């Protein structure tokens, strides 16, 4: 993924929701993070349904523009996803970078701790 893949402009900054509808009456919950420049900086996809062979119901994935990483965008997206969706972070599959992020996130996120008391 290159940063050019993410150059999508919006009106305003922050998180918006997009319901990515599929042909079989299923959908993907998409949280889109736009920066102050009104450009898409990150995406979190939540899969409420099994989508073989790649996604199981409840799984999530996050993508952040390479030039915007390590600025808290993935944390902001994950906090919002925890608020909105029933996500079990212990039942996910992770890339090595994703596993490092999630371990730190689970230790430090106030939102995650509140949701999992």
DAPE-V828118 format. One line per field, one symbol per residue. psi: psi as a letter, one per 30 degrees, with the letter a starting at -180 (. if undefined). burial: 1 if it has 16 or more other C-alpha atoms within 10 Angstrom, else 0. A space follows every 10 residues. Layout:
BEGIN
psi = ???
burial = ???
END
This chain:
BEGIN
psi = klfffgikka jllaklkkjj klfggllkkk kkjklfggkk flkkkkjflk ikgeklkfll lkkkkegglh ggeeeeeeee eeeeljkjff glkkleeeee eeeeeeefke eeeefh.
burial = 0000010000 0011100000 0000001111 1111100111 1111111100 0000110111 1111100000 0011111111 1100001010 0000000000 0100100000 1100000
END
